[in-house]
Amino acid sequence: MSKSFPKFTVYASLFLIPLFTLPFTSNILDFPKQFLLLILAGTGFVFWFWGAIGEKKLEINLNPLNLLPLALMAAVLVASVFSLYRHGSFWGWSLPVGESFAATISLGMLYFLVANTFKKSELANLAAVLGISAAIAAIYAVLQSMGIYLLGFLPYAQSPLFNTIGTTGAFLVFAAVVLAMIFPLAFAGKGKLVWPMRICAAILLSALVFFNGVATIYFPLKSGSAGYDFSMAPWIILAVSAFSTLIFAASNKSFAQKNQIAKNASFALFFCAALFIVFNAFAKPIVSQISENFRNAAKIQTAVEISLRHSVSAGIAVEVLKHSPREFFIGSGPGTFGYDYVKFKPKQISQDGVGWNLTFFSASSEFINRAATVGALGAVLLLIVVLVWIAEGFRALIGEREQIALPLAMFGGWLGIAVAVFCYPFNLSIALLFWFLLAAIVALDQEKAVSLALDNVKKNYAASLIFAGSLMAIIGLMVWGARHYYAETAYLDAVEAFGRKDIPAAIKKLEAAADATDRLQDNYLTGLAQAYLAQAEEEIKKGEEKDPQAALESAAPYLRDAIKNAVQSTEIANPNNASNWAFRAYVYRKLIGVSEGFDDWALDMYQNAIKLEPSNPSLFNEVGQIYLIKNDLNRAKAAFEKAVELMPQYIDAHYYLALIADAQGEKEKAIERLIIVGQLLPADDSASKENIEKAIADLRQGGSLGGQSAAQSSPAVSEESALPEGENAAGDSSPAAEGAAADGGAVPQGENLPEPFQPESQSE
């Protein structure tokens, strides 16, 4: 049991992680995958160690290359300790899960098990398990896109865009790397794995052609100005890997003679990949038309994914490295690229009508992503690992004389993942391939595997102490992982309760989620603040007709709790998230008029958000609205002008500027702004266009826009989600959605709370 169980956990991890999903959390893919991987790899490591102590010998691979993966894990640990959001960098969600320290340590234990429990001859079986799992994932993804929902009883699985790997781009990269790895086993291997791998290879290639070939969709936006790009990573991965096999076959006459099928198949794969690269790069109109015709005929849907261009991502990473010596060496923290993006994104993206309010949580490639989040140290280590493992894989390939298919498969797979490092960001499933191939290439060198006897009391005692420490650490990780998983299930229950308008139940679940994470997960706290605010409004609505003062008294505790949680989200949990400051400002703004000072406090909070996200026009729009409430028209005008400077298409800001111009007696400027508003309104929004035309006519006849608040007269209307997910919680609100508290929200105006209350602390 002690020997077989560690191997079982590896097989289970490689098969299940690409397919695993659970419906009980808001993150249905990487978060459950991380929890499962931690359990499997952790228990496998414990059983391996326990078996070694029982047999009084350690069978371990002492290849010095093992120091480099250890260094990668150490770099992630150090970067997590000094991260902009330490809790998120350690545990992942609500940041990208695959970059977290918890995911990295789990993958590191999997690396250890592969490198130290599997013989060279068994590696092909591991690759085959990955190939079968990837083929199943590919079949499922294709069926989903055609509206055949095998897991239709799960709400999220009723979308044609769902697959078990992640985004469509992530699935394609995953499929391409696995195909590059199993291709030599399918056409140069021998034995019982040949035909299963050929079937899997055919399935994966068909899925790649289906999604990223004739079914490619080009997102209709101005990519040149906004800096978005479309990944051709899957075909580049296949082209490089197939070309390496082709070169090897051409240079090794013995291999070419014995494996003519492999040589021809690698040429066909290379030609296919090169063809799609050319079409994607130079024939977009043709491919787009073919795609549309194909999708219409087959009645399928495929997901659109846009990503930053490498130049834009690299520019953001450079700004991060230049920001401070600490960030130069260890970055902003694993998973925090979204924070870097909103702080350093180029001005042209803010001015883009489609992408101005999008937040990219990963760079365009894993290498650039790591440079920004783990610093120069992490990026250099990653580059060294890629180059050293290419050299090691090539050495194993040319040193093999008999079973050439296995090293060729590992080398081809590693070349594929090496290309992916520079072409696409990793999620947990792609990171699984990276760490597996790391371990597999090390395991090819059986000469470094040794048996260390625990033949005296000192060695046994030392090994037992190390085992006890490792056991406690792994159990601790599992317990903390279980707490986070429970918190996520409670959070999802709260979202559902809020959707049913059962606010007390939502508050109860959110409190449980916050307590389970020691109140360090910011999106739970901002959700709590919004839930308490909603409960306060319910209390006021119930009693405002009979006894407004009594209603306000009953609402006061909820208002205090809303403020308390908003303060905790910014000053304890995560002060480096601009959305937290914006949401705290939103809470204060809702209380303007209830007690003195909330207008100034809201302005302070928006200024803190602007420091972290200086190019977000909606923040300046919110600042302008508060200055309107304070009747400071000049400062309001400056704020709205800044919003328009950042995004010329910002309808609300233009409208407010028209309102201010009219109030200051500048009728012509007001008309000019309203004309711009009319031009920016959607063509099908005839009601708003008609209102704007009437307003222009009134101004030309000497009338005025006065007599109503900006929020009441704004042409744009939008609503916020019930519970913020942790990003853009209050940053994208339109004036009509939230309005100013002085416009007559649920909280009464001009009255004081029974006991005046203030925020617990105030940041400058």
N, C-alpha and C positions, 0 to 999 in steps of 0.2 A: 504493500500500500504506500509506504513512504517513498518508494522509488517511482512507482507508476503514477501516483497522484500529481506530482509536479508536471509531468508530461501531459497528463489529461488537462490540467488548467491552461497549458499553452495551446493545445488543440482547441479547447473550448473558446479561449480568447480570440484566436484567429478566425474561427468560424462565426462566433456570435456577435462580436463587436460591429462588423459591417452591417449586420441585419437587425441589431437590437434596437427596440424603441418601446417606450412605455407612455401611457396616456395620462399619468397622474401628476405631471409637472408641466409648467409653462414651457420649459425647454424639453422637447420630447425626444431629442436625439443625443446630442453630445453629453448632456448632464447624466442621463441614465447609463450611457455607455461608460462614462468615467467611473461611476459607482460600481458597475459590474466588473470593469477591468481591475479596479482597486481590490475588490473581493477575490477575484480569481488569481491575479498575480500575487497578492499578499498571502493568501493561503498556500499557493504553490511554493512560494519562497520559504514559508514557515515549515512546510512538510519536507522540503529539500534539506533544510538545515537540521531538522530533527532526525531525519534519516542518516545524515552524515555523522551526527553525534552518536546515534545508536550503533552504527557500524565502525565507529572510531576511525574514520578517515574522511577527508575532504577531497572529492574528485572535482577539480576546478581548473578552468582554463586561465592560465597565467599570461596570456598574450598581453604585452605592454600596451597594445592598442586600447585595452579596456580603460586606460586612464583618461582617454579623450571623452568617451561618453560620461564618465564620472565628472569630468570638468564641465561638460554641458549641463549636467544636473546641478552642479554647484553654482554655475553662473545664473541659472534660473532661480535658485534659492536666494542668492545674494540680491538679485534684482527684485525678488518678491518682498524681501525684508525692507527694502528702501523704496518700494513702489509708491506711486501716487495714490493707489488704492490697495493697501496691503492685503486686506481681507479678500478682495476679489482676485488678486494675483495668486494668493495661496490656493483658493478653492475653485476658481473659475467663475461660474455663473454668479452674478449677472454680467461678467465679462466673458469673452470667448473662452470656452472651457478647455479646449485642446492646448492652450498656451500656459495653463496654470501649473503651479508646482505640484499639486495633487495628481494631475494627469501625467506630468513628467516623471514623478517618482514611481507611479504605477507602470509606465512604459519602461522605466529603468529596471524594475524588477522583472518584467517580461523579458527584457534583453538578457538579464543575468540567467534566467531559466533556460532560454534558447541556447546561449553560449556554453552552458555548463551541464546540461542534462541530455542534450541530443548529439548523437554521433553524426558524422558527415553523411552517412548513407540514409539517415532519417530526415534530412532537410528537404528532400524532394516531397516527402509526405506532407510536411508543413506547407510548402508552396502549393501543393495540390489542394489542401484544405482552403487556403486563401482563394485559389482559383474557383473552387466550387461555390464558396460563399459569395464571391463577386459576381459569378454567373447568375446565381439566384437573385441577387440584388438588381442585376441588369434586367432580368426577365420581369421582375416586379415593377421596376421603373417604367418599362415599355408598356406593360399592361395598364398601369395607372394613367399614363398619358392618353391611352385610348379609351379611358372611362370604365375600365374593368377593375373594380375595387375588391381585391381579395380580402382586405381587412375593412370592409365597409362599415362594420359595427363601431369602428373608431372614428370620431368626428373629423379629426385632422387627416385621416387616411381616405377621406372622400373627395380629396382634391386631386386633379390630374397632374399637379405639379409636385406632389409628394414623392420622395424616394427615401430609402433607409440610410443613405450616406450623408446627405445634407443638401446644399444647393445643387442645381443641375451641373454647374461648373465643377464643384467638388466631386460629384459622382463621376463625371467624365475623366477627371484627372486620376481618381482612384482606379477606374476601370482601365485606363491606359497603362498605368504602372503595373497593375496585376497582369495585364496582357503581355507587356514586355517581359515580365518575369517567367510566365508559364510557357511562352512561345517556344523557347528551346526545348523544354520538356516535351512539348507536343510534337515537335518535328525532328528533334535530334536525339530524343531519349529512347529508352528501351523498356520493355516490361509492361505491366498492367496499367500504368498511368498514362500511356501514350494517347489512347483514344478518349478517355475522359477529359484529358487536357485539350485535345483537339476540339472536342465539343464545346468546352468552356471558352476556348480561344475564339471559336466561331461566334458564340453568343456575345462575347464582349465586343468583338469587332463590329458585329451587326448593330449593337446598341450604340456604339460610337458613331457609326454612320447615320443611324436613325436620329440621334439627338444633335450631333455636332457636324453632320454632313449636309444632306439635302434638307434636313429639318432645322437648319440654323436660322435663328431670328435675329435681325439687326434692329436694335432699339432706335426708334425714330427721334433722335435728338442731335444737337449740334456737338458732336464729339470733339471737333477741332477746337472749339472755344472753351468747352467745359473741362476737357482733359480726361474724358472717359475712354475706355478702350475695351475690346473684346478679346478674351483669351483664346489663343490658338494652342495653348499648352498641351492638350491631349495629343494633337498630331505631331507637335515638336518632340514630345516624349517618345512616341512610336517611331518617328523618323530617326532619331538619334540611336535608339536601342536597336532597331532593325538594321541600320547602317553598320553598327559595330559588329553584329552577327555576320553581315554580308562581307565586311572586310576580313573578319577572322576566317570565314570560309574560303575567301579568295587567296589568303596568304598561307593557309594550311591545307596543302593538297591532300593529305591523308584524310582530313576531316571532310573536305569537299567530295572526295570519291565515295566515302562511306555514307555521307549524309547529303546526297544530291537534292532530296526533297526539302531539307532544311535550308539549303542554299537558295533554292527557287522560291520557297515560301517567304524567306526573309527579304528577297528582292521584291516580291509582290507586296509585302507589307510596307516596305520603304516607299515603293511607287505610290501606293494608295495614300500614305501619310503625306508625301510630298505634293500629291495632286490636291488634297484638301487644303494644305497650307497655301498653295498658289491661288486656289479659288477663294479662300477666305480673305486673302490679302489683296487680290487684284480684281476679283470679279464679284464684288458685293451685290451689285444690281441683279446679276444673273442668278446668284445663289438665293437672294431674297425672293425673287419671283418664283424660282423652283420651290423654295420653302413654302411660300403661300399656297401654290397650287397643290403641293403634296399634302399640306395640313388640311386644306379644304376637302381634298378627295378622301383622305383617310380619317377625317374628323378627329384629329388629335390636337392636343395642346402641349406645348413645351414651355418651360420657364425661361424668362428673360433675366439675364444677370449682367449688370454693368459693374465695372470695377475701375479704379483709378488707373491712369496710365503710369507706367514705371517711372517716367520722369517726374510726375507730380508726387508719387509716393516717395521717391528718392529725395525730392526737395524738402518734403515734410520731415523725413528722417534726418536730413542734414541740419535742419533748424532745431530739432530736438537735441542732437549731439552738440550743437553750438550753444545751447541754452545755459548749461552749467557744467563744470568739471564732473560732478556726480553723474549727470545724465550722459555725459560723453562716455564714461566707462561702463555704467550699468543700466543706462536707459531709463525710461519712465516707469517701467514695471510690466511684467507679462500680462498681456491682454488689454493694455491701456492705450493702444494706438488710436482708439476713438477719441480720447482726450487730446492726444497730439494733433489729430486731424482738425478738430474744431478750433484749436488754438492757432495752428499754423497753415490752414488751408489757403490756397491762392485766392486772390480777390475775384478772379474770373469765375470761380465755381459759385461764389455767393451771388454773382450776377446772372447765373444761369437759371432760367425759368423753371426747369425741371428739378435740378439737383441742389438748389440752394438750401433746402431744409433736410437733405439727406445726411446721415452720419455714416461714414465708413469705419467699421470697427477693426478692419485689417488692411494692411498695405496690399499692393498688387502682387507681392511675392513674399515667401517666407523669409528670404534673406533680408529684404528691406524691412519687413516687419520686425525681425529680430534685432536689426540695427537700431531701430527706434525704441523698442521696448526692453531689450536686454543690453543695449549699448554696444560700443565698439568691441568690448570683450566678448560678448555673446556672438556678434557677427563674425569676428575673426576665428573664434573656435569653430563655428559652423562651417566656415570656408575651409579650415584646416581638415575637419572631419570629412568633408566632401572629397577633397583632393587626395587625402591619405587613403580613404576607402576605395577610391577609383584605382589608385596604384596597387593596393592590396588585392582587390578583386581581379585586376589584370594579371598580377603575379600568380594568383591561384589558378587562373585560366590557362596561362601558358605553361604552368608546371604540371598540369594534369595530362595524363597520357591515355587513360582508358575511359572513365566515366566523364566525358567532356560536357555532357548536357547540363549537369548540375552546376558547375562553376560558370558555365555560359549563361544559365538562367539567373543565377545570383548577380553576375556582373551586368547582364542586360537590365535586370530589375533595378540595380543600384544606379545605373546610368539614367534610367527613367526617373527615379526619385530625385536624383541630383539635378536633372533638368527642372523638375517640378519645384525644387527649392528656389530657383531663380525666376519661375514663371507664375507661381500660384501660391496663395497662403494656405497653410495646413489647418484642417480641422482634426478631430481626434482620430477618425478612420485613416486619413492620409498619414498622420503622425505614426499610427500603428505600423504602416508599411515601412516608414523610415527606420524605426527602431528594430523591426524584425529583420530587415535587410542588413542593418548594422551588425546584428548578432549573427546572422547566417554567414556572412563573409568571415567573421572571426572564427566561427565554428568550423569553417572549411579547413582551417589549419589545426589538424589534430595533434601535431607535434607539441603544441603549447599546452595541451591538456595533461595535467599531472595528478597524482594521488598523494595527498599529504596525510601521513599517518598521525593520528592522535594517540600516541603510544606512551604517554606518561601523564601524571596527574596535572602538571602545570598546563599542558596543552588542552587537556580535557576541561580543566577549570576555566581557562581563557575562552575556549569555544562555547562553553555553557553560559558564561557571562555575556558574550556577544549575542548568543541566541536569545537570552532573556531580554536583553535590551532591544533587539530587533523585534521580538514578539510584542513587547509592550508598545513600541513605536507603531507597529503595524495595526495592532488592536486599537490604539488611539486614533490613528488615521481612519480606520473603519467606523469607529464610533462617531467621530466628527463628521465623516461622510454621511452616516445614517441620519445625524441631526440635520444636516443640510438638506438631505432628501426629504425628511419629514417636513421641514420648513417650506420646501417648494410645493409639496402636496397641499399644505395648509394655505399657501399663497394662491394656488390655483382655485381652491375651494372659496377663498375670499373673492376672487374675481367673479366666479360664478354667482356667489351670493349678492355681490354688488349689481350684477346684471339682473338679478331678480328683484332688486331694490330692497333686499333684506340687509340693511346697513348694520344692525347689531350683530348679525351672524358674521358679516364681513370683518367687523372690528375684532370680534373674538378670534377669528382665524388669523388675522394679521398680527394680533398681539402674540399669538402662539408662534407664528413664523419668526417674528422679531426676537422673541425670547430665546428660541432655539438657536439663533445665530448671534446671541449676546448683543443684540441690537447694533450689529456692525454691518448689516446688509442694507444699503441705502434705499433700494427700491421698496423694501418692506416699510421703511419709516415714512417715505413720501406717500405711499399708499395709505398708511395709517392716518397721516395728516389730512389727506383728502377725505377719507372715510369719516373722521371726526368732524370735519367741516360740513360734510353732507348731513351728518346726524344733527349738528347744531341747527342747520337750516330747516330740517324736518321739525325740530322742537319749536322753532320760532313760527313756522307755518301753522302748526297745530293750535297755538294759543294767541297769535297776534291779533285776532279779531276781538277776543274776549278781554284779554289782559296783556298788552304788549310787554309791559315791564316784567310780569311774571314769566312770560315766555322767554324773555331775554335772560332771566335768572336761571331758568332750567337749561338754557343753551350754553351758559357760561363755562361749565366744566368741560364740555366738548370743545369749545373754542380754545380753552387753555391747553387741552391735550393735542389739538391740531398744531398749535404753535410749538409745544414741547417737542413733538416728533419732527417737525420741520427743522427746528434748531439742532436736534440730535443728528439729523441726516447730513447737515453741513459742517458742524463743528466737532463731531465725534466720529461718525461713521466714515464720511467721505467728503472732505472739504475741497477736493480737486475736481469735482464733477459740477460743471456749470449748470446743468439741469437742476441739481439740488438747490442751488442758490436761486435760480429762476422760480422754482416751485415755492420756496420759502417766501420770495417776494410776492408771489401770487396769493399766498395765504394772508400776508399782511395787507395786500391791496383789497382783498375782500372785506377787511375790517376797517377800512378807512371810514371815518365818521362815527365808528362805535366808540373809539377812545382816541385821545390825542397822540400824535406821533407816528401813526402807522403809515402815513404817506411818506414821511422822511425815511422810516425804516425800510419800506419797500424800495425806495430809490437806492438806499445803501446796498440792499441785497442784489438789485439788478446791476449795480456797478461791480459787485464782486463777480457776478456771472459774466459780465462783459470782459473783465480781466482774463478770464479763462476761455472765453469764446468771443474774441473781439470782432469777428466778421459776421456775426449773426444779426441780420437786420431786424428780426422780430424783437430782440431785446431792446434795441433803440426805440422801436415802435411802442413797446410797453412803457419805457421811460417817458416818452412823449405823452402818453395817455395820462400818466400820473401828474405830469406838469400841467396838463389841461385841467385836471381836477383841482390843482392848486391855483389855477388861473394865472400861471406863469407862461404866457403865450410865447415869449421870446425863447425860453429854454425848451419849451415844447417844440417850437419850430425847428430849433437846432437839432433836436433828437430825431424828428421825422425826416429832416433833410439828410442826416447821416444814414438813416434807414434806406432812403431812396438812393443815396450814393452807393451803398453796398449792393442794393438790388433795385435797379430802375423799374422793374415790373411790379413793385410792391403796391398793390391797389390801395390798401388801407392807409398807408403812409401818405400817398398822394391825396386821398380824400381828406385826411386830417389837415394837410397843408392847405387845401382849398378852404376848409372851415376856418383856419387861422387867418388866411389872407382876407376872407370876407369879414371876420371880426375886426381886423385892423384897417378895414375900409379899402382894401386893394381888390376891387371887383374883377378887374381884368386878369390878375394873377389867379384868382379863385376860379374863373372860367377856364383858364388854361389848364389848371390842375384837373378840373372836372372833365375836360375833353380827353386828357390822358387816361383818366379812370374809365371813361366810356370806351376808349380804344383797347384797354387792357382786359375789360370784362369778356368772359366767354361769349362766343357768338350766339349760343343757345340760351343765354340768360337775358331774355327779352324784357322781363319785369324790371331788373336792375338797370338795364340800358334806358328804359322808358323813364325811370325815376331820375336818372342822371340828366337826361334831356330836359325834363321838367325843371330840374334845379338850375340848369344853365339858362333856360328861358326866363325863369324868375329873376335871376341875377341881372340879365340884360334889360329887364323891365324895371330895375331899381329895387328888386326884392332882396331878401337875405336868406342865408342858410341858418341863421340864428334861431333861437326859440326851441331847439331840441339838442340833446347831447350828442356828442360824436358817436357814441356807441349806438344810439338809437337810429342815427341816420347813415351809418356806414353801409355801403352796398354789399360788402362781403360778409357771409355768415358761415361759421364753422363751429363744431363742437369738439370738446376734448374727450378723450377716453375716460372711462370711469376710474380706472386705476392706472397710473403711469407705470410703464415697464422699466423705467430707469433712465430713459433718454428722451430729450425734448419734452419733458413733463409739462412745462408751461411756456416753452419758448416759441411755439408756433401758433399761439392763440390769435384769433382775429378780434378786433374791437367789439364786434357784435356778439361774439361767443361768450366772452366773460364780461365785457363792459367794465365800467368803473363802478365801484360800490355806490357812488353818489347817484347812479342812475336808477337806483331802486331795486337792488337785489333782495334776496331773502333776509339778509341781515339788516335790521332797521338802522337808519342813519340819524345822526345828530343826537344819539343817546349814549350814555355811558353804561358800562357794565356795572352790576351791583358792587363789585370789588374791582377797582382798576387793576389791570394786569399788563405786563410788558414782557417782551421776549426775555428769556433767561440771560442771554448775553448778546453782545452786538459786535460784529466784526467790522473793522475799519476797511 
